Structures are given as structure tokens and as C-alpha cells.
């Protein structure tokens, strides 16, 4: 842009001006010195074309005749033509630059397409032999050496030679001159390459087949990724199977002795003990419960992770469940400066519908945490009804939880204090499992906490009262004693289960393996068979299958297993077992499982 100064202002007023010292004018100050010295004078003329003003500068003019030039009409017309020509030249130059820019961009895009495109063209003879290939990236002579004169079939790799059905079908397609699309195969060209072919049959003017014309694409990298993904998937599946096997073995190896420990402790508590002995037994029982809880947490977390946990909806005594849970914390309360208060709303019926075991597990975890993190003070447990939900509120006066840690407490294997010097037991799974179980029950859990002042956990689950028929069945009088055949190879567990059953006044016969079970039921009838799954000579599953399929007996068969996985339970039901009791077997659990047989008679559960 030319600066607008006094000279141009004068031109706008007078239509022209002559300067004999242009190097002194501000309008010419931006010119180089070498240019300035060549200009003796400058005639500046103002004009306009279609209301568009413009200025023409003429240098080194004749100062005596310039006024004639300015006043000449012909000169004015000439200046207009010059102006129009300059405008057209500038426009042409701009278009030329834009065209050059477009050509450059097109060239760049073409180069990019050439670099990125993995498809190439090919054509064959009527005998399906390649006569032309066109791949911009391949060395033409080298590429032709592999394809020209060969057919797709002749270039097959050893792996492809084994796929006879695939190539028989492709050969039939070619024989019928049919078009084909995305035919993938591994070929021996410069090593093993995967290519994807699409071809269209070509005919001459007489309708005679003259070959195929098509495109091909190198898919070697995608196939390698596919193989790598399949390998990773296979490894992941193997790892999952190994994990499942490990959990199964761990479940059996740990639950079996745990069954004996907890059961024997339970039997000892019913004997005559001194106060000191009873205290020791209570300590042992509490520690065993903690150990059992850790084992259950790990196994339950694995099942939740794999999506195999299901919620069972059946009637249960809610008041009894609460009493049993609260009773497990009596020993802790009596030995600590803690006041534990339990309040149950009178609106809550005795029997409700839901998953008693899972709800109990959730409440035990949360109340257990309250005791863990409260050294002294108060813990309250309130049960009420809020609209259509059962509401359980557990509040403590412990240390509370920092707001930043609220999300962490529901994450698996995370605790607010992860240090090696922490005093609280657990592996950080309780709340994570509880939250997942609550959500499976279509419920919710929320936390109200303040660091240093304690925490309140509120659990809400859908509420539904049990019908009167169910309540009547629960309150039915106890019936006759049962004749029970117990199949268990572990001597300690034999003693334990026999003691439990005799405590309920049932008659017990012991078998050490599945074969002995078969032999005994041929000689005598039983009201119930309690049978371990893993036994020598003949396992429980095989024995149950023989009882159902070969002997055609309808005697109730309950599985005793340390394997808590859903697949193991499914295997039990598949061979005709009626129930699955998971070790460790507790007295109340065993008693509850026999109630239908004792009170109602020998009706088989399906």
C-alpha cells in the first residue's frame, strides 16, 4: 500500500500534480535509494472508472508539455485501457497462482494416495493366468516375475493347499466365469503374503470369455494382527481357565478343613465349658469367621468379575437373619469400648422375599467394617421401610473417611489405609463385593461421612413381604427323623456332619466313596443322601448319575462340595442332585436345608 500523504491529497483535489523532487515526498519514502535517484520528477494523475478511483504515476516527464498530456481526452482513454489491462493482468496472475497451488495440492494428494493405497490392478488370460499387474509400490520386473504366467491357484502356500473345500469352491467359480469379491488367500510370493482378490469376468464382442480384470489388496498386516489377537484371546482364555481351576482347587483345599474347624468349634460351644474355655472358643470362632470371610470374598469377587453370580428370590425370616448377624459381633462388643445398638421397625414383617445369603453377606461386611474402624464409641444398626424399599442404616463414630477417598472404598483390593502397618484385617474386597451384590438386587448404597466424626452407610433394596402360605410352611411342626446316608472321604468331616445330624435326631450311615454308596442303597433305603463330590474310587457326580439313570431311584441327593463356582453347581444339577451345600457346612445351614424333608415329608426338590 502507498502511504496517503500531501501529494496524493493534492491529486484528489486537483486531479493531477507534478513533483520535481519526488525523493522528498513521503509517498516515495519506502522506495530504495537506487530507485529514487533515477526519478527526476513524477506526474501523478487521478482518474476513475465506474466509480472506482485510481492513480497513475508517470516518471521523468517533459515538464514543459505535461499539462497538454493531462488535458488530452485521448490520453485519458489510453490511461483507462492501461488500467483495465493491469487489472486483467493482476487477475490472471492471481488465477495462475491459485491454479499452480491447486496443481501442487493435487500432486501432493496423488503422491499421498500412491503411498497409502494398497490396492493394485491385474488381468488374466482365459486360462486365468496373470498377463498384467500394476502395483505402484512394487518393483515392476520383480513383481511380474511372481505373477506373470501364473494363476492364483499355482501360487498357493502350503497352508492353503490343506483347505480343499475353499479352493474347490473357488475353482468352481472360475469355471463358471462368475465374478468374485474379497477372496482371501495366502500366497508364496517374496515369502508368505496374504492377498485379497476381487475379479470381474471379461468377454469379447462375440461373447467369448477372455479372462478376468480386477483389483487385489495386500492384507498381510491385518492378518498378522488378526492372528496376534487370536493368540492373545487364546492366552486370555487359557489364563481364565487356569484361574478357574486354581479357584476350584483352592476352594476345595481350603474349604474342606475350614468346614471341620468351624463345625468342631460349633460343636464345642454346645459342650460344658468353663467361662475361660468358652472365651477361647469364641475367639477361635471369630478368627475362623474372618478367615472364612476372606476366602468367600476372593471367590465371590471372581464370580462377580465373570458375571456368574445370580440373586435368588425366596422367603426368609428377616428378624432371624438380623439376630444371627448381630450375634456374631457380640464378642467384639463385649471386649471393646463400643456400644452396639440395633433397632428394627415394627412395620417390617417377619418373613420377606429376597436373597437371604447375599443380603446377610452385605450387612455382615458393612457392620464388620464399622467395628474394624471404631476403636471406641457407638455403632447403630437400624432396619426400616422407606416406600417400597428395605432400608438398612449402619452408623459408627469411628475415624470417618476423607471425601477424596470415597470412590476408592468401593474399588477392589483398595483400602483407605494400604500401609503395611495397618491394624485392620481384610484384603479390600468387602465393600466392592457388597456394592456389586446390592446393584444385582436392584438396590443402592450411599455413604455419609466426615473425617474424624464417623460414617453412615445406607443400603436400600426392593421390599416384598412373603405370602401367608409361605409363613405357614415355615411355622409347620417338625416331623420325623430321617435316615441319612453320608458319603465323605474326609474322616474329620464325617465326624462333624454325623454329629450335626445326630444333634437333629437323624439316623446316620457313613460311606467313604461313591461305590460304597451304590452298594449300600442296594441293601437299604434312605430318606436322604449327603454326598461329597470329590472322593476316591467313584466320585459323587458319577454315583448320582448311576442312582438316577441306572437304578432309577428318586431319593433326594444333596451335594457336599468345597467348589463354589456356578459351573460346579450346574454339574451337580445335571446328574440329578437336588441341592448343593457348599463347605464349610454350618449347623443352621444344614438344618435349614433339611426342613422341607423333615416337615413336609419326602418330597423331592427340583
C-alpha positions, 0 to 999 in steps of 0.5 A: 500500500502507498502511504496517503500523504500531501501529494496524493491529497493534492491529486484528489483535489486537483486531479493531477500534480507534478513533483520535481523532487519526488525523493522528498515526498513521503509517498516515495519514502519506502522506495530504495535509494537506487530507485529514487535517484533515477526519478527526476520528477513524477506526474501523478494523475487521478482518474476513475472508472465506474466509480472506482478511483485510481492513480497513475504515476508517470516518471521523468516527464517533459515538464514543459508539455505535461499539462497538454498530456493531462488535458488530452481526452485521448490520453485519458482513454489510453490511461483507462485501457492501461488500467483495465489491462493491469487489472486483467493482468493482476487477475490472471496472475492471481488465477495462475497462482491459485491454479499452480497451488491447486496443481501442487495440492493435487500432486501432493494428494496423488503422491499421498494416495500412491503411498497409502493405497494398497490396492493394485490392478491385474488381468488374466488370460482365459486360462486365468493366468496373470498377463498384467499387474500394476502395483505402484509400490512394487518393483515392476520386473520383480513383481511380474516375475511372481505373477506373470504366467501364473494363476492364483491357484499355482501360487498357493502356500502350503497352508492353503493347499490343506483347505480343499473345500475353499479352493474347490469352491473357488475353482468352481467359480472360475469355471463358471466365469462368475465374478468374485469379491474379497477372496482371501488367500495366502500366497508364496510370493517374496515369502508368505503374503496374504492377498485379497482378490476381487475379479470381474469376468471379461468377454469379447464382442462375440461373447467369448470369455477372455479372462478376468480384470480386477483389483487385489489388496495386500492384507498381510498386516491385518492378518498378522494382527488378526492372528496376534489377537487370536493368540492373545484371546487364546492366552486370555482364555487359557489364563481364565481357565487356569484361574478357574481351576486354581479357584476350584482347587483352592476352594476345595483345599481350603474349604474342606478343613475350614468346614471341620474347624468351624463345625468342631468349634460349633460343636464345642460351644454346645459342650460344658465349658468353663467361662475361660474355655468358652472365651477361647472358643469364641475367639477361635470362632471369630478368627475362623469367621474372618478367615472364612470371610476372606476366602468367600470374598476372593471367590465371590469377587471372581464370580462377580468379575465373570458375571456368574453370580445370580440373586435368588428370590425366596422367603426368609425370616428377616428378624432371624437373619438380623439376630444371627448377624448381630450375634456374631459381633457380640464378642467384639462388643463385649471386649471393646469400648463400643456400644452396639445398638440395633433397632428394627421397625415394627412395620417390617414383617417377619418373613420377606422375599429376597436373597437371604445369603447375599443380603446377610453377606452385605450387612455382615461386611458393612457392620464388620467394617464399622467395628474394624474402624471404631476403636471406641464409641457407638455403632447403630444398626437400624432396619426400616421401610422407606416406600417400597424399599428395605432400608438398612442404616449402619452408623459408627463414630469411628475415624470417618473417611476423607471425601477424596477417598470415597470412590476408592472404598468401593474399588477392589483390593483398595483400602483407605489405609494400604500401609503395611502397618495397618491394624485392620484385617481384610484384603479390600474386597468387602465393600466392592463385593457388597456394592456389586451384590446390592446393584444385582438386587436392584438396590443402592448404597450411599455413604455419609461421612466426615473425617474424624466424626464417623460414617453412615452407610445406607443400603436400600433394596426392593421390599416384598413381604412373603405370602401367608402360605409361605409363613405357614410352611415355615411355622409347620411342626417338625416331623420325623427323623430321617435316615441319612446316608453320608458319603465323605472321604474326609474322616474329620468331616464325617465326624462333624456332619454325623454329629450335626445330624445326630444333634437333629435326631437323624439316623446316620450311615457313613460311606467313604466313596461313591461305590460304597454308596451304590452298594449300600442303597442296594441293601437299604433305603434312605430318606436322604443322601449327603454326598461329597463330590470329590472322593476316591474310587467313584466320585459323587457326580458319577454315583448320582448319575448311576442312582438316577439313570441306572437304578432309577431311584428318586431319593433326594441327593444333596451335594457336599462340595468345597467348589463354589463356582456356578459351573460346579453347581450346574454339574451337580444339577445335571446328574440329578442332585437336588441341592448343593451345600457348599463347605464349610457346612454350618449347623443352621445351614444344614438344618435349614436345608433339611426342613422341607424333608423333615416337615413336609415329608419326602418330597423331592426338590427340583 
